[in-house]
């Protein structure tokens, strides 16, 4: 997804991967998804399970820098790891995890998208 100046709201998804840079990121009613973010604010999840967050991948494409400037997003202000969960589990089981994925994972995705 290209850089987004406002909010990205993902809803009712299952087994989906989203790679984006945005000012605000929200998830609701999703399961088993992977979100690779550069997010200026604290990502928010609600009524979701099996969510994995990781840092925006290090690969670049020719329009990325211009898109980030136009969207007023800041790579040095990336809060992808500071997730707020509106619906914590009653049994103290987290609805999300934080992950660092191997760089070859993103190379595969990048070549698929090219």
Secondary structure by P-SEA (a helix, b strand, c coil): cccccbbbbbccccbbbbbbbccbbbbccccbbbbbcccccbbbbccccbbbbbccccccccaaaaaaaaaccccccccccccccccccccccccbbbbbccaaaaaaaaaaac
